Amino acid sequence: MEPTEQPAASKPEDVLVYELPGFFAEDSRVPAWVQGLLADLFSFVTIHYNVWAVPVVALFYYLYQIGYGAVPVALVVLYLPSFLSGAQKTAKGRVWSTFRSSSIWGLSAKFLGIKVIREEALDSSKKYIFGFHPHGIIVLSRVSTYGGNWDKVFPGIPTRALGASTMFYVPLGRELCLWLGGVDASRSTADKVLNDGTSIVVYPGGVPEIFKTDPNSKVVRGLPPLLGVGRSPMDLAFRDVLIAACSL
């Protein structure tokens, strides 16, 4: 995509180095080892959201074995409307703003030691396509946008993150994706989000980039075009495409 005009050079006052705050205050009386343990546990559980259904299925089986089989059936029936809602294919998704902006994400920020460097302030009246790179084995860079951090770095610019379609068919894991602002990574959904006045976040490398990731190398191969974003007339109307390089 070729923009019609060159972006202005970054001004010194626009540059922001923002280090994500931890959950615990510097003078917290909670022992350091407890803080570390909680950070590890929270990060482990949230990172493995795609297998949350496994312990739930085990619990259902146990309840069935002890004669409470009606309980799992009732819970599944109650969950089905949410699972089949198709919220991931809408412009709004199903964001849980309180959870997304909760300070609890400071546990993961502390664990990962994330720092955000903004090179240029953005006009909140415009819509943007943010490209995050690399995708990596686990998309850890997403944590930098939670806990109210995105609003501090880019105030007034709401976003929805495009996620692999298959993730929205994983029981329970899909709920976390939706709560945190994820929507289906299809062209039609991206169009809906942009037309609704919301910017989007994409990972151009996509799932294929996972298999090109070498944990022992700082060289990342990939970054192919995703969905043709940035090449259609619709995208030219929202022509501010930004790439965020992530390093953990």
N, C-alpha and C positions, 0 to 999 in steps of 0.2 A: 504494500500500500504506500502511495506517495502522497503526503500531506500537501495542501495547497500553499502552505507557508512554513517557514522554518520556525521552530519554537525558540522563544527568547532564552538567552543564556541565564543560568541560575544566578540569582542575587544572593549575596552573602547572608542577608537577613532571612532568606527562604530556607536555608540549610538548617536542618534540625537533627540532632543526634539524641535519640530517645532510647533509654535503657529501660526495659520493661521491669516494673516493680515486682518484688516478690510478695507472697501472701503474708508473711510475717514481717513485722517491723524490725528495724535494725536492733532496737533495744528490747526485743521480745524476751520474756522469761522462759519461753519454751526451749528446752535443750536442743542444741544443734542437731543431735542425732535423731531426735524425734521429728524435727523439721525435715531432715533429709529423708527419713522413712516415709513420712506422709507425702512428700513430693514424689518419691519413687512409686508409691502405691497408686497415687492419683494418675500419674503419667502412664503407668503400666495399664491401668484399667481403661483409660480413655483412648490410648493408642490401639488397644485390641478390641475396639468396639464391634468389629466385624465378627467376633466370636462370642458376643454376649449371649446369644441364643443357646449356646452349648450348656452352660450351667442351668439355664432355665429348663431346657429339655430334660436334664438329669433330675431336676426337682420335680417336674411333672411326672416322670417315671416313678419316682419314689412315692409321690402322693397316690399314684395309681396302685402301686404295690401294697400300700397299707389301707386301701379301701376308700380313698378319697378321689377317685377318678373323675367325679363330676366337677371338681374344682378346676383342673386344667382345661376341661372342655368349656366351662363358663368363661375362664380368662381368655381363651382363644377366641371365643365368640365376641367378647367385648373388644378385643384387639383388632379383629378383622376390618371394621370400618376405617380405622386409622391406616392400616396396612394397604387397603385398597382405595384409599382416597384420591390418589393421583396428585397429591399436593406438590410433588417434586416437579411436575410439568406445568406449574402455574407461575405467574410473574412474582407473586408474593411468597410462595413456598409456605413454610410454617415455622417462622422464626420465634424462638423463645428469647425475647430480648433481655429479660432479667438474667437468665442463665448465661447467655452469650457475653454479657457485660459484667458478670460477677467477678469479684476479686479472687475467687477460688482458682482462676486460671493463672494467678500469680505463682501457684505451686509448680506448674509446668514451666513457666517463664524462668523461675529460679533454677529448676532442674536443667534446662537447656541453655541458660545464660544468653538469652536473646537480646540483641540490640538492633534498633531500627534507625537507618540513616536516610532521612528525606532530603533529597537534593533540590527540590523545588516545591513551593506551595502551589496548590491547585485551586482553580476557580470552582467553587461549589455549585455554580449555576449550570455547569456542563456535566455531561455523562462521559464516563471513561471505560475503556477496556484494559484492565490491569492484567499483565502477563507475569505470572510468578514462575521463576526458574531457579534451580531445577525441580523436577517433580520428586525425584528420589524414591527410595523404597517405601518410606512412610512420609506423608506430606506434613512434616513437622513445622514448616513455615506458617501454616495456618494459625498456630498458637499465637503468633505475633499480632494477629488481628482481633483476638478475644480480650476479655477483661476491660473493655473500653479503650484499649490502646489505639485501635484504628481511628476512633473519633478524636483522639488527641493529636494524631499525626495528620489526618486528613479530615478535619471537621466538616460536617455538612454534606459528606459524600457517602451515602449508603451503598452497600454492595450486596450482591448475591454471588456465591462461588459455584462454578459449574463442576459437578462431580460425576464420576463414571456412572452410567445408567444402572449397571448391575448392583451398585451399592444400595440403591433404593429398593431392592428386592431382598435384602438381608434383614430378617426380622430383628427388631430392636435397634440394630446398628443404623438403620435408615432414620430412626427417630433422632439420634444424635446429629446426623448429617443435616436434617431439616431444622432442628433447633438452632444449629449454629450458622444457619443462612445458606445451606447448600440447596441447589436445584439440579435438575437433570441436565447433563452436558450434551444437549441436542441443539441443533441450530434453531429450531422453532422456539424452544424455551429461552434461549439467549435473546432472540428477537422480542419475545414477550417482556422480558425483564427490562431491556433497553427502552422499549416503547412505553413502559410503565414509569420511566423516569429514574431508573436505578442503574448504577454502574455494575459491571460484572468483573469477576476475577476468574481467569482461566490458567490452567497449567498446560502450556503448549506441548510439552513432551508427552503428556498423557500416560496411560498405563504402559505402553511399549518402552518408555524411558526407564521404567523400574528395572527392566532386565538388562539395561545398559549401565546401571549404576555399579561402580566399583568402590566399596567402602575403604579401600586402601589407596585410592587415587583422588586427587583434587581436580582431575580433568573430567568434565561432564560432556558426554556425547548425546546429541539429540536435538531438541527444539524444532521438530517439524511443525508445519502449520496445523492448527486444530480447527476443524469445522469450516475452514475457509474464512475464519474471522478476520476482518480487516480488509477483505477484498471485494465485497459487494457494495452496491450503491447505498444500502441501508447502513453499512458500517462506515462509509465515507461521511455520512451525516453525523456519526458519532466518532469522528476521526482521531480523537485523542487516545492513542494506544501507547501504554506505558509498560515497560518490562522491569520487573523487580528481581534483581539477582540476590539469591539467598545463600548464605554460608553459615553452616552450623559447626 
